[in-house]
């Protein structure tokens, strides 16, 4: 008993130390993205301001983020004070809907119930803060006094702004501030596991995190004002910096992402007719090469039953990707295929053996993402088939030839509902 107790007391500290080195916590993280819209527009424009960079960052986060790890996505949409307030309120709602539709189309693995969109109307809060930080704005104090006017008639404020310095101030605001008020702010809350080297270090980080959170204001309207002011004061310089940084990051990603992407597939419709099958598909940007093989091989001599098929095929496909970073092998496609094989089919006393000399056709279909590495694919093929056959009947252990025949067919030659496993999934 003493020996057992000694061993237990000796091992326990080692076990605790080992566990201490691998402490982890599941945290709710938040990432923020701003999509900007041209005046009077609710359509997402990739080339407007820095939308291209933002959408790429958004894509990098969501493409490999499992739906189960996403807590919620909140979209707060705004407009600048230009125009009538009722029109601007409706415009902000349309912008939110446009962003939500973008999520539904591009990231269909995220349930829409997790996406909340709210139109916030005219963005006076950010307008006020940008004005207060912009030292180059003429008549800055006068502009702030108008904004701080607590009148409920917001359209009257805009009228007053237009009258300052014969319209020169309003012209400056329209060029340097208003473009950054026409925005949809996207907040993505998701679960992320963080590892800590020790419990002591974890406690320090927790304390620092709480201190930091207590010193900052967490508001849906806090639109990174320093960033916005930097944009408004020197847009061209900022865009160039963003493009250079993005190019450098892309180059680094390319160097670290040289692993080959391919997919293993199985057609469940063929499985239903007891025809085991496997496919391998290799994407090359907008194109892919699909290799397929069917191999049912069943024989029951006692019942004169034979179901033997060996069939191979090669298919080239073109995918209708909208962007180069689209998840490979996902969306709509068209293709062309060829194939060949052998078969032996017998049920009872009579049967047919043959060679499929020629099989070709065109195909089309759609592949939908159901998780990070899995898709489900639906496709049909219309084509022409030609085979040389030997018709026979069975007598005891012998197969006796009856005659030769040829068979030609034009019509549906493929039907697939396939489970697709994408391996080393990288974006293109």
LOMAR-606341 format. One line per field, with one value per residue (C-alpha): residue number from 1; residue in one letter; x, y, z. Coordinates in steps of 0.1 Angstrom, whole numbers. Layout:
N
pos	(NUM; ...)
code	(a; ...)
c1	(X; ...)
c2	(Y; ...)
c3	(Z; ...)
//
This chain:
428
pos	(1; 2; 3; 4; 5; 6; 7; 8; 9; 10; 11; 12; 13; 14; 15; 16; 17; 18; 19; 20; 21; 22; 23; 24; 25; 26; 27; 28; 29; 30; 31; 32; 33; 34; 35; 36; 37; 38; 39; 40; 41; 42; 43; 44; 45; 46; 47; 48; 49; 50; 51; 52; 53; 54; 55; 56; 57; 58; 59; 60; 61; 62; 63; 64; 65; 66; 67; 68; 69; 70; 71; 72; 73; 74; 75; 76; 77; 78; 79; 80; 81; 82; 83; 84; 85; 86; 87; 88; 89; 90; 91; 92; 93; 94; 95; 96; 97; 98; 99; 100; 101; 102; 103; 104; 105; 106; 107; 108; 109; 110; 111; 112; 113; 114; 115; 116; 117; 118; 119; 120; 121; 122; 123; 124; 125; 126; 127; 128; 129; 130; 131; 132; 133; 134; 135; 136; 137; 138; 139; 140; 141; 142; 143; 144; 145; 146; 147; 148; 149; 150; 151; 152; 153; 154; 155; 156; 157; 158; 159; 160; 161; 162; 163; 164; 165; 166; 167; 168; 169; 170; 171; 172; 173; 174; 175; 176; 177; 178; 179; 180; 181; 182; 183; 184; 185; 186; 187; 188; 189; 190; 191; 192; 193; 194; 195; 196; 197; 198; 199; 200; 201; 202; 203; 204; 205; 206; 207; 208; 209; 210; 211; 212; 213; 214; 215; 216; 217; 218; 219; 220; 221; 222; 223; 224; 225; 226; 227; 228; 229; 230; 231; 232; 233; 234; 235; 236; 237; 238; 239; 240; 241; 242; 243; 244; 245; 246; 247; 248; 249; 250; 251; 252; 253; 254; 255; 256; 257; 258; 259; 260; 261; 262; 263; 264; 265; 266; 267; 268; 269; 270; 271; 272; 273; 274; 275; 276; 277; 278; 279; 280; 281; 282; 283; 284; 285; 286; 287; 288; 289; 290; 291; 292; 293; 294; 295; 296; 297; 298; 299; 300; 301; 302; 303; 304; 305; 306; 307; 308; 309; 310; 311; 312; 313; 314; 315; 316; 317; 318; 319; 320; 321; 322; 323; 324; 325; 326; 327; 328; 329; 330; 331; 332; 333; 334; 335; 336; 337; 338; 339; 340; 341; 342; 343; 344; 345; 346; 347; 348; 349; 350; 351; 352; 353; 354; 355; 356; 357; 358; 359; 360; 361; 362; 363; 364; 365; 366; 367; 368; 369; 370; 371; 372; 373; 374; 375; 376; 377; 378; 379; 380; 381; 382; 383; 384; 385; 386; 387; 388; 389; 390; 391; 392; 393; 394; 395; 396; 397; 398; 399; 400; 401; 402; 403; 404; 405; 406; 407; 408; 409; 410; 411; 412; 413; 414; 415; 416; 417; 418; 419; 420; 421; 422; 423; 424; 425; 426; 427; 428)
code	(x; x; x; x; x; x; x; x; x; x; x; x; x; x; x; x; x; x; x; x; x; x; x; x; x; x; x; x; x; x; x; x; x; x; x; x; x; x; x; x; x; x; x; x; x; x; x; x; x; x; x; x; x; x; x; x; x; x; x; x; x; x; x; x; x; x; x; x; x; x; x; x; x; x; x; x; x; x; x; x; x; x; x; x; x; x; x; x; x; x; x; x; x; x; x; x; x; x; x; x; x; x; x; x; x; x; x; x; x; x; x; x; x; x; x; x; x; x; x; x; x; x; x; x; x; x; x; x; x; x; x; x; x; x; x; x; x; x; x; x; x; x; x; x; x; x; x; x; x; x; x; x; x; x; x; x; x; x; x; x; x; x; x; x; x; x; x; x; x; x; x; x; x; x; x; x; x; x; x; x; x; x; x; x; x; x; x; x; x; x; x; x; x; x; x; x; x; x; x; x; x; x; x; x; x; x; x; x; x; x; x; x; x; x; x; x; x; x; x; x; x; x; x; x; x; x; x; x; x; x; x; x; x; x; x; x; x; x; x; x; x; x; x; x; x; x; x; x; x; x; x; x; x; x; x; x; x; x; x; x; x; x; x; x; x; x; x; x; x; x; x; x; x; x; x; x; x; x; x; x; x; x; x; x; x; x; x; x; x; x; x; x; x; x; x; x; x; x; x; x; x; x; x; x; x; x; x; x; x; x; x; x; x; x; x; x; x; x; x; x; x; x; x; x; x; x; x; x; x; x; x; x; x; x; x; x; x; x; x; x; x; x; x; x; x; x; x; x; x; x; x; x; x; x; x; x; x; x; x; x; x; x; x; x; x; x; x; x; x; x; x; x; x; x; x; x; x; x; x; x; x; x; x; x; x; x; x; x; x; x; x; x; x; x; x; x; x; x; x; x; x; x; x; x; x; x; x; x; x; x; x; x; x; x; x; x; x; x; x; x; x; x; x; x; x; x; x; x)
c1	(0; 28; 45; 13; 9; 45; 41; 8; 24; 54; 34; 7; 30; 43; 8; -2; 29; 21; -15; -3; 18; -13; -39; -64; -96; -124; -129; -155; -134; -147; -135; -147; -150; -162; -177; -182; -208; -208; -234; -270; -259; -266; -246; -213; -184; -151; -131; -146; -122; -105; -134; -112; -88; -117; -135; -103; -98; -134; -129; -97; -116; -148; -137; -122; -143; -168; -204; -205; -178; -196; -217; -233; -227; -241; -244; -250; -256; -255; -257; -242; -265; -268; -304; -337; -337; -365; -346; -313; -330; -343; -309; -292; -317; -310; -272; -276; -297; -271; -244; -266; -273; -236; -230; -258; -244; -207; -207; -237; -224; -233; -270; -289; -304; -270; -268; -286; -289; -300; -303; -292; -300; -278; -244; -242; -222; -192; -197; -193; -161; -145; -151; -137; -105; -100; -77; -78; -115; -124; -147; -144; -160; -190; -196; -195; -220; -244; -239; -245; -277; -303; -330; -350; -351; -319; -325; -322; -287; -276; -291; -271; -239; -243; -245; -211; -184; -205; -206; -168; -170; -198; -178; -148; -170; -186; -152; -133; -158; -191; -177; -167; -202; -219; -209; -220; -201; -198; -191; -183; -183; -168; -152; -115; -94; -63; -34; -13; 21; 13; -15; 4; 8; -29; -38; -16; -31; -66; -59; -44; -74; -99; -79; -79; -116; -124; -105; -122; -157; -173; -199; -214; -209; -172; -159; -121; -121; -84; -85; -113; -96; -64; -85; -102; -69; -48; -69; -45; -15; -35; -48; -13; -1; -29; -22; 15; 8; -18; 7; 33; 9; -3; 33; 39; 7; 17; 50; 35; 5; 22; 4; -17; -55; -76; -109; -120; -156; -182; -215; -243; -267; -243; -240; -278; -275; -246; -219; -190; -171; -145; -135; -105; -107; -78; -87; -66; -79; -113; -107; -106; -98; -120; -111; -137; -138; -167; -160; -190; -178; -203; -207; -231; -228; -255; -281; -264; -261; -232; -229; -194; -185; -152; -156; -132; -137; -119; -138; -127; -147; -150; -161; -179; -160; -167; -134; -99; -101; -133; -133; -122; -147; -177; -205; -218; -198; -200; -178; -170; -161; -149; -149; -144; -148; -159; -190; -206; -243; -262; -295; -306; -296; -288; -263; -242; -206; -191; -167; -177; -156; -168; -185; -186; -208; -213; -221; -233; -239; -236; -214; -225; -203; -216; -186; -149; -137; -169; -192; -223; -224; -253; -246; -260; -244; -259; -239; -234; -224; -213; -204; -196; -215; -214; -248; -246; -265; -251; -250; -237; -202; -200; -209; -222; -221; -254; -245; -227; -244; -237; -254; -256; -273; -278; -293; -286; -253; -246; -265; -247; -253; -218; -201; -169; -140; -117; -82; -56; -83; -66; -80; -71)
c2	(0; 24; 16; 24; 57; 67; 60; 80; 110; 108; 107; 133; 164; 152; 148; 183; 198; 182; 194; 229; 232; 226; 248; 261; 282; 286; 323; 343; 364; 394; 406; 438; 447; 478; 476; 510; 520; 547; 575; 564; 528; 496; 473; 459; 472; 453; 482; 510; 524; 495; 470; 446; 443; 440; 413; 393; 395; 385; 356; 344; 342; 326; 301; 277; 287; 260; 270; 255; 279; 310; 325; 353; 378; 413; 439; 475; 497; 534; 563; 598; 628; 637; 638; 632; 613; 589; 580; 575; 552; 530; 530; 518; 489; 480; 480; 456; 433; 435; 423; 395; 383; 383; 360; 337; 334; 332; 314; 291; 269; 297; 295; 327; 325; 335; 367; 398; 429; 463; 496; 525; 554; 585; 581; 613; 597; 589; 621; 641; 622; 625; 662; 667; 648; 664; 695; 704; 709; 747; 762; 731; 747; 760; 725; 709; 734; 725; 688; 692; 711; 687; 695; 665; 679; 664; 676; 712; 704; 695; 728; 748; 729; 738; 775; 777; 796; 797; 759; 754; 735; 712; 704; 695; 672; 656; 647; 637; 625; 614; 585; 568; 572; 551; 518; 485; 475; 437; 422; 384; 367; 332; 306; 302; 280; 296; 277; 289; 277; 278; 286; 316; 330; 324; 344; 373; 374; 372; 401; 422; 414; 425; 457; 464; 458; 481; 510; 508; 515; 485; 501; 491; 527; 528; 526; 529; 567; 570; 547; 567; 600; 586; 575; 608; 628; 607; 580; 573; 568; 544; 524; 520; 509; 484; 470; 466; 449; 426; 417; 408; 387; 370; 362; 347; 327; 313; 302; 284; 269; 247; 215; 200; 202; 173; 156; 120; 113; 86; 85; 73; 66; 39; 25; 20; -4; -21; -6; 5; 35; 60; 94; 117; 153; 178; 216; 239; 274; 275; 240; 205; 170; 142; 105; 79; 41; 17; -19; -41; -77; -102; -139; -165; -197; -216; -191; -182; -146; -125; -87; -77; -42; -24; 11; 40; 76; 109; 142; 178; 205; 243; 260; 293; 309; 346; 352; 337; 330; 310; 276; 250; 225; 245; 260; 254; 236; 222; 194; 169; 132; 100; 65; 27; -6; -42; -60; -94; -94; -127; -134; -170; -191; -162; -134; -109; -100; -70; -42; -6; 8; 43; 65; 103; 132; 165; 171; 198; 201; 220; 213; 228; 232; 215; 219; 230; 200; 184; 191; 174; 173; 169; 162; 147; 136; 133; 113; 84; 48; 20; -16; -49; -78; -116; -131; -166; -191; -211; -249; -264; -249; -238; -205; -213; -185; -177; -147; -114; -81; -44; -18; 19; 44; 81; 97; 100; 82; 97; 106; 115; 125; 124; 131; 151; 151; 180; 173; 201; 226; 258; 289; 299)
c3	(0; 9; -25; -44; -24; -31; -69; -69; -51; -75; -107; -97; -99; -133; -145; -132; -148; -181; -181; -171; -202; -225; -210; -235; -235; -260; -266; -285; -309; -329; -363; -379; -416; -434; -469; -486; -512; -538; -532; -538; -544; -525; -548; -536; -558; -553; -568; -547; -521; -503; -507; -525; -496; -471; -491; -493; -456; -451; -475; -457; -424; -436; -462; -437; -406; -398; -394; -359; -347; -359; -331; -351; -379; -374; -402; -394; -425; -428; -453; -454; -447; -484; -495; -478; -445; -455; -487; -467; -442; -469; -486; -455; -453; -489; -482; -454; -475; -503; -478; -464; -500; -506; -476; -488; -523; -515; -481; -483; -455; -430; -419; -426; -391; -377; -399; -385; -407; -394; -413; -392; -415; -416; -399; -379; -351; -372; -392; -359; -349; -383; -384; -349; -359; -393; -387; -424; -425; -430; -404; -383; -351; -371; -386; -352; -338; -366; -360; -323; -329; -313; -338; -349; -384; -397; -432; -418; -406; -441; -454; -429; -438; -475; -466; -448; -467; -499; -502; -501; -467; -479; -511; -489; -467; -498; -511; -480; -454; -469; -489; -456; -441; -468; -453; -439; -408; -404; -370; -370; -336; -337; -314; -313; -291; -276; -260; -231; -221; -184; -160; -147; -182; -188; -157; -167; -202; -188; -165; -193; -215; -188; -183; -220; -223; -195; -211; -245; -257; -275; -297; -330; -342; -334; -370; -364; -366; -369; -399; -415; -410; -425; -455; -459; -457; -480; -498; -527; -504; -482; -511; -524; -490; -488; -522; -515; -482; -498; -526; -501; -480; -512; -522; -488; -489; -523; -510; -481; -500; -526; -516; -543; -540; -552; -544; -538; -548; -546; -566; -543; -572; -585; -550; -550; -579; -562; -585; -563; -578; -571; -587; -584; -595; -598; -601; -622; -617; -636; -650; -636; -647; -633; -634; -626; -623; -617; -607; -597; -600; -587; -597; -584; -605; -586; -598; -631; -620; -632; -628; -639; -651; -654; -668; -667; -679; -682; -680; -684; -667; -667; -635; -634; -606; -599; -582; -583; -545; -549; -531; -558; -572; -559; -580; -615; -642; -677; -691; -718; -712; -728; -715; -723; -705; -705; -691; -685; -676; -670; -652; -655; -686; -709; -708; -728; -727; -745; -749; -746; -774; -775; -748; -751; -742; -725; -688; -665; -628; -595; -565; -531; -501; -470; -447; -449; -468; -481; -510; -525; -563; -587; -624; -655; -688; -722; -747; -772; -764; -788; -779; -795; -778; -776; -766; -749; -729; -700; -700; -668; -664; -701; -718; -753; -779; -796; -818; -821; -820; -818; -796; -801; -778; -776; -744; -707; -699; -665; -634; -602; -566; -553; -519; -525; -501; -509; -496; -490; -497; -508; -525; -560)
//
